[in-house]
């Protein structure tokens, strides 16, 4: 019996595919710095996702605005919020940039320049966190002693990295880098942002939009198939018929127009076939809802209504939004603020050679103007200062203060009354933080004549 000829042969083909997402990693090579990601471009990837995902960017910008609140105040050094800490910026300007880096990358960096005698800091500048790389840990001290800065890590031949010493008041070059990163398990050099669990969802959101954009720009999506059954005309006649159909029945201006044809017989009439569209639109609509939920969850947003994203079948109320806002502020915003304030309290104190601690006024999302939010004084003897204030027109900024803001204002007054701050300092804080005029400040703090009594 002859062996039957084999007609088919099975084989295995290995399709190689690049990883879908970059991996957070710390790569060691011959360079004195540690690579941030496999190709040293992880920050650039995070920036591209930030710039191209609308929901992701909206949440990050909102976080930054809530972190900065309604401004910085300092009771023990009021002028610290006004004086410049470098040639162009005050502490609020620099902190705002650091807040964005902290949310986007999980860390921030500052260029600190000491005076010659090393007794105080001369200038403090923000450094783009995406342009800073860590030197390798010194095994003897178990510390990172060097940092490297380059405007473009993708082209270090054109932009060679500059070496900086780590922040140290005693040793090193006067121009140093203060580097802060959030703790990440198994990471010694670079942080992972707190939304890292949603990187895949953010990437899918960007890819879906690019897919639809490419379809609209380059795709072939006809909706009708028209067969002319009365023979094949010449090329010129084909062009004339095609142009006639396109001019009469394409574009949005011709939507809904009927097609009328005159034929010698039914067999010679044009055959028009409707081309069915694919069901991908419904698929992408379903997966998009899951993408939105994943991104918001990664950012610890308890309700999408905070960002104008409504939930189907649910009627949101004002009180519910306020509750979610307060929860978000306490659980997300306040920890961010602590990470920033601890650093700037220390650096600004060294700059101005005076103990300086900052507070951030909470962001007023809802301005109701309810005077019931402010504590009222009842059945209390009226002093001469209070009697004079009754005759004045109430400052509009005071009317809009909430309870906590009003308490902060009264705290400034108490600090002045106790002699902890001067009248000039208290006046500057009231005018800068609450928009009071000099006359209003005189009412709250008391006139000089009353002080001398």
C-alpha positions in Angstrom: 0.0 0.0 0.0 1.4 3.3 -1.1 1.9 5.9 1.5 -0.7 8.6 1.1 0.8 11.9 0.0 0.6 14.5 2.8 -1.4 17.5 1.6 -1.1 19.7 4.6 1.6 20.6 7.0 1.1 22.4 10.4 3.7 24.8 11.6 4.1 27.3 14.4 4.8 30.9 13.7 6.0 33.2 16.5 4.8 36.8 16.0 7.0 39.2 17.8 5.3 42.3 19.1 6.6 45.3 21.0 5.3 45.6 24.6 2.0 47.5 24.7 3.2 49.9 27.4 6.5 51.1 28.6 7.6 49.5 31.9 8.6 51.5 35.0 12.1 50.4 35.5 15.5 51.6 36.6 18.2 50.6 34.1 21.9 50.5 34.8 24.3 51.0 31.9 27.8 52.4 31.4 26.6 56.0 32.1 27.0 57.5 35.6 23.3 58.1 35.8 20.4 55.6 36.0 18.1 55.3 33.1 14.4 56.2 33.7 12.7 53.4 31.9 14.1 51.0 29.3 15.0 53.8 26.8 15.3 56.6 29.4 12.1 58.2 28.1 9.5 57.2 30.7 8.8 60.9 31.6 8.3 61.8 28.0 5.8 59.0 27.6 3.9 60.2 30.7 3.9 63.8 29.3 2.5 62.5 25.9 -0.3 60.7 27.7 -1.1 63.8 29.7 -1.3 66.0 26.6 -3.5 63.6 24.6 -6.0 62.2 27.2 -8.7 64.8 27.9 -10.0 63.2 31.1 -6.5 62.5 32.5 -5.4 66.0 31.9 -8.5 67.6 33.3 -8.1 65.6 36.6 -4.4 66.6 36.9 -5.1 70.3 36.3 -7.9 70.2 38.8 -5.7 68.5 41.4 -3.0 71.2 40.9 -5.5 74.0 41.3 -6.9 72.5 44.5 -3.5 71.9 45.9 -2.6 75.6 45.4 -6.0 76.6 46.8 -6.7 80.3 47.1 -3.1 81.2 47.8 -0.3 80.8 50.4 -0.1 82.6 53.7 2.5 82.7 56.4 1.8 84.0 59.9 5.4 84.0 61.2 6.9 85.5 58.0 4.1 87.3 56.0 6.5 88.8 53.4 7.8 85.4 52.4 4.7 84.9 50.2 5.4 88.2 48.4 9.2 88.4 48.2 10.9 86.7 45.2 12.9 83.6 45.7 14.7 83.9 42.4 15.0 86.6 39.7 11.3 86.4 38.5 9.2 84.1 40.8 7.9 84.1 44.3 7.3 80.9 46.3 3.7 80.4 44.9 5.0 80.5 41.3 7.6 77.8 42.0 5.3 75.7 44.2 2.7 75.6 41.4 5.1 74.1 39.0 6.3 71.6 41.6 2.7 70.6 42.3 2.1 69.7 38.6 5.3 67.6 38.6 4.3 65.8 41.8 1.0 64.8 40.4 2.3 63.9 36.9 5.5 62.1 37.9 5.3 61.4 41.6 8.1 63.8 42.5 9.6 67.2 41.9 13.1 68.8 41.9 14.5 72.3 42.6 17.7 74.0 41.8 19.0 75.5 45.1 21.8 78.0 45.0 23.7 78.8 48.2 25.4 82.1 49.1 29.2 82.0 49.4 29.2 81.7 53.1 26.7 78.8 53.0 24.6 80.4 55.8 21.5 80.9 53.7 20.1 80.2 50.3 20.5 82.8 47.5 18.0 81.5 45.0 15.5 78.7 44.5 14.4 77.6 41.0 12.1 74.9 39.7 13.6 72.2 37.6 11.6 70.2 35.2 11.4 66.7 36.8 11.4 65.0 33.4 14.8 66.4 32.6 16.6 65.2 35.8 18.2 61.8 36.2 19.7 60.3 39.4 23.3 59.3 39.8 24.1 55.8 41.1 24.0 55.3 44.8 27.3 55.5 46.6 27.7 52.1 48.3 29.7 53.6 51.1 27.1 56.2 52.2 24.0 54.5 50.7 23.1 57.9 49.3 22.6 59.4 45.9 25.3 62.1 45.7 24.9 63.3 42.1 22.1 64.3 39.8 22.2 65.0 36.1 20.2 67.5 34.0 19.7 67.6 30.3 17.1 69.5 28.2 16.7 66.5 25.9 17.6 63.0 27.1 16.8 61.7 23.6 19.8 63.6 22.2 22.6 63.7 24.8 25.2 64.4 22.1 23.7 67.7 21.3 22.5 68.4 24.9 25.1 66.8 27.2 24.0 66.3 30.8 25.2 68.7 33.5 26.2 67.2 36.8 24.9 68.6 40.1 25.5 67.8 43.7 22.7 66.7 45.9 21.2 69.2 48.4 23.7 69.7 51.2 24.5 72.8 53.2 28.0 71.7 54.2 29.7 70.3 51.0 29.5 70.4 47.3 29.1 73.0 44.6 26.9 76.0 45.6 24.4 75.1 42.8 22.6 71.9 43.9 19.5 69.9 43.2 16.9 69.2 45.8 15.2 66.0 44.7 11.9 64.7 46.2 10.1 61.5 45.2 7.2 59.6 46.6 8.1 56.2 48.0 7.6 53.3 45.6 8.4 49.7 46.7 11.5 48.3 45.0 12.3 51.7 43.4 15.5 53.4 44.7 15.8 56.2 42.2 12.5 57.1 40.4 8.9 57.2 41.6 5.7 55.9 40.1 2.8 58.3 39.9 -0.2 57.3 42.0 -2.3 56.8 38.8 0.1 54.3 37.4 -2.6 51.6 37.6 -4.6 53.4 34.9 -1.7 53.8 32.4 -3.2 51.1 30.2 -6.7 52.7 30.2 -5.2 56.1 29.4 -3.2 54.7 26.5 -6.3 52.9 25.2 -8.3 56.2 25.4 -5.6 57.9 23.3 -5.4 55.0 20.8 -9.2 55.0 20.3 -9.2 58.7 19.4 -6.3 58.2 17.1 -8.1 55.3 15.4 -11.2 57.3 14.8 -9.2 60.3 13.5 -7.3 58.1 11.1 -10.5 56.5 9.9 -12.0 60.0 9.2 -8.9 61.3 7.5 -7.7 58.2 5.5 -10.4 55.5 5.7 -12.7 54.4 2.8 -16.2 54.3 4.2 -18.7 54.2 1.4 -22.4 53.7 2.3 -24.0 52.9 -1.1 -23.0 50.5 -4.0 -24.5 51.6 -7.3 -24.5 49.2 -10.3 -25.3 50.6 -13.7 -26.8 47.7 -15.7 -27.1 49.2 -19.2 -23.6 48.4 -20.4 -20.2 49.9 -19.9 -19.9 53.4 -21.2 -16.8 55.2 -22.3 -14.3 56.7 -19.8 -15.6 60.2 -20.4 -19.2 59.2 -19.9 -18.2 57.4 -16.7 -16.6 60.5 -15.3 -19.7 62.6 -16.2 -22.1 60.2 -14.5 -19.8 59.9 -11.4 -19.5 63.7 -11.1 -23.3 64.1 -11.4 -24.0 61.6 -8.6 -21.3 63.2 -6.4 -22.5 66.7 -6.9 -26.2 65.9 -6.3 -26.1 63.3 -3.5 -22.8 63.8 -1.5 -22.0 66.1 1.4 -24.3 67.1 4.3 -26.1 69.7 2.2 -27.6 67.0 0.0 -28.7 64.6 2.8 -32.2 63.2 2.3 -32.5 63.9 -1.4 -34.1 61.1 -3.5 -32.4 59.4 -6.4 -34.6 59.4 -9.6 -33.6 57.4 -12.6 -35.4 56.8 -16.0 -35.0 53.4 -17.5 -36.2 51.5 -20.6 -36.8 48.4 -18.5 -36.5 47.1 -15.0 -33.5 44.9 -16.0 -31.6 48.0 -17.2 -32.3 50.1 -14.0 -29.4 51.0 -11.7 -29.0 48.6 -8.8 -28.4 50.4 -5.4 -27.2 48.4 -2.5 -26.9 49.7 1.1 -23.5 48.9 2.6 -23.9 47.9 6.2 -21.5 49.5 8.7 -19.5 47.6 11.2 -20.6 47.4 14.9 -17.3 48.7 16.2 -18.9 52.0 17.3 -21.0 50.2 19.8 -18.0 48.2 21.0 -15.9 51.3 21.6 -18.8 53.1 23.3 -19.0 50.2 25.8 -15.3 50.0 26.5 -15.0 53.8 26.8 -17.3 53.8 29.9 -14.9 51.3 31.6 -11.9 53.5 30.6 -13.4 56.5 32.2 -14.1 54.6 35.5 -10.6 53.2 35.5 -9.0 56.6 35.1 -11.1 58.3 37.7 -10.5 55.4 40.2 -6.8 55.6 39.7 -6.9 59.3 40.5 -9.0 58.5 43.6 -11.9 60.5 42.3 -15.0 59.2 44.1 -17.5 60.8 41.7 -17.2 61.8 38.0 -19.7 64.6 38.6 -16.8 66.6 40.1 -15.4 66.9 36.5 -18.7 67.2 34.6 -19.0 63.5 33.9 -22.6 62.4 34.7 -23.7 58.9 35.7 -26.5 57.4 33.7 -29.7 57.0 35.6 -28.5 59.1 38.5 -29.5 62.6 39.5 -26.7 64.3 41.4 -27.4 66.9 44.0 -25.4 69.9 45.1 -24.9 68.4 48.6 -23.6 65.2 47.1 -21.0 67.1 45.0 -20.0 69.1 48.1 -19.5 65.9 50.1 -17.4 64.3 47.3 -15.3 67.5 47.1 -14.6 67.5 50.8 -13.7 63.8 50.8 -11.4 64.4 47.8 -9.7 67.4 49.5 -9.0 65.5 52.7 -7.9 62.2 51.2 -6.0 63.4 48.1 -5.3 67.1 48.2 -4.1 67.5 51.8 -1.4 64.7 51.5 -0.1 66.4 48.4 0.0 69.8 50.2 2.0 68.2 53.1 4.6 66.9 50.6 5.1 70.3 49.2 4.9 72.5 52.4 7.5 70.5 54.3 10.1 71.2 51.6 9.3 74.8 51.0 9.0 75.6 54.8 12.6 74.4 55.2 14.1 76.0 52.0 12.4 79.4 52.4 13.4 79.5 56.1 17.0 79.0 55.0 16.7 81.7 52.4 15.2 84.4 54.5 17.1 83.3 57.7 13.8 83.3 59.6 11.5 80.5 60.6 8.8 80.3 58.0 5.8 78.1 57.8 3.2 78.3 55.1 -0.5 77.5 55.0 -2.6 77.0 51.9 -6.1 78.6 52.0 -8.7 76.0 50.8 -10.1 76.6 47.4 -13.6 78.0 47.5 -15.5 75.9 44.9 -18.9 77.1 45.9 -19.2 80.8 46.7 -22.6 81.1 48.5 -21.9 84.2 50.5 -23.9 82.9 53.4 -23.0 84.9 56.5 -24.2 82.0 58.6 -21.0 80.2 57.7 -19.0 82.8 59.7 -19.1 82.7 63.5 -21.3 85.4 65.0 -20.7 87.3 68.2 -23.9 87.4 70.3 -24.6 89.2 73.6 -21.1 90.6 73.9 -20.2 94.2 74.9 -19.4 96.3 71.9 -16.0 97.9 71.9 -15.2 101.3 70.3 -13.5 99.6 67.4 -16.6 97.4 66.7 -18.9 100.4 67.0 -16.9 102.2 64.4 -16.9 99.2 62.1 -20.7 99.1 62.2 -20.8 102.5 60.5 -18.6 101.3 57.6 -19.7 99.5 54.5 -18.9 95.8 54.9 -16.1 94.7 52.6 -17.4 92.4 49.9 -14.4 90.0 50.4 -15.3 89.6 54.1 -19.0 88.9 53.3 -17.9 85.9 51.1 -15.6 84.3 53.6 -16.4 80.8 54.8 -16.0 79.7 58.4 -12.4 78.4 58.1 -11.3 81.5 56.2 -12.9 83.8 58.7 -11.1 81.9 61.5 -7.8 82.4 59.7 -8.5 86.2 59.4 -9.2 86.4 63.2 -6.1 84.4 63.8 -4.0 87.2 62.2 -5.8 89.8 64.4 -5.1 87.7 67.5 -1.4 87.3 66.6 -1.2 91.1 66.2 -2.9 91.7 69.5 -0.5 89.4 71.3 2.4 91.3 69.8 3.7 88.3 67.7 3.5 90.3 64.5 3.7 94.0 63.8 0.9 96.1 62.5 2.6 96.5 59.2 2.9 92.7 58.8 -0.7 92.2 59.8 -1.9 94.9 57.5 0.1 93.3 54.6 -1.5 89.9 55.3 -5.0 91.3 55.4 -4.6 93.3 52.3 -2.8 90.6 50.3 -4.9 87.6 51.5 -8.3 89.1 51.9 -8.4 92.2 49.7 -9.0 94.7 52.6 -8.2 98.3 52.2 -6.0 100.2 54.7 -9.1 101.7 56.2 -10.6 98.2 56.7 -7.4 97.0 58.3 -7.5 99.9 60.7 -10.9 98.8 61.8 -9.9 95.2 62.4 -6.6 96.0 64.0 -7.5 99.2 65.8 -6.2 102.8 65.2 -2.9 104.0 66.5 -4.6 106.4 68.8 -6.4 103.5 70.5 -3.2 101.5 70.8 -1.5 104.4 72.7 -4.4 104.7 75.2 
